[in-house]
Each structure stands twice: as structure tokens, then as C-alpha cells.
Amino acid sequence: MRKLVFIPMLLLIACATPYEPYEDSFIPTYGYSDTQLTENTFDVYFNYRPGEVQRGRDFAMLRSAEICEHHSYSLFSISEQETTYSDSSSDDVMLWLNSQTVLNCIQN
């Protein structure tokens, strides 16, 4: 009986969007990427699976905090945030969402 519960849970965990760097390849992957725009302004992207909107936004916030901490800032504010839907194939097989966040790191 425990196996019947464990196997579906394992499958759900395996299908969840991972928190890892995005790898640009022929097959779309999930994860984050970021670009420094100015000394304290960054553009953070996070690609994630449909149905995981809150998880994708949470991961974008986590990456934002990591970037500011890495650059010795103690706070950040969000100046822009947008979620877009992407379709990588003509038959709508590979779909994902992208959360774009523009953040300003602030020294406390």
C-alpha cells in the first residue's frame, strides 16, 4: 500500500520545475538566468512549467535575493515583473512560462 502512495508522489516531484541555471539548448529547459543592467539593477528570468506559476515567481524572488546578497546588498525592490507564455513548437507540445523580474539592489 505504501508503494502505491510513494510512486505517484515521486513522479510529481520528478516533474516539478527545478531551481537551477537555465541552459539554452535545442530542447527547452527550465531554470533561471540573469543579466546585470547597471551597478545595482538586474534582470532575472525564470522559465518554469505551466501550472507552477507561484513556484516560478517564488524562484525568481529567491534568485533576486541571491544576486543582491552576492553583490553585498542587503535589500532589493522590484521595479518590473511580467509573466509570459511561450510555445516552442508549432504543435503546442513544448510549453513553458517565463517570469521576468527587474530588481534594484539596495544597501541598508
Secondary structure, DSSP 8 states (H G I E B T S, - for coil): -HHHHHHHHHHHHHHS---SB---SSS---EEEEEE-SSSEEEEEEEE-TT-HHHHHHHHHHHHHHHHHHTT-SEEEEEEEEEEEEE-STTS-SEEEEEEEEEEEE--
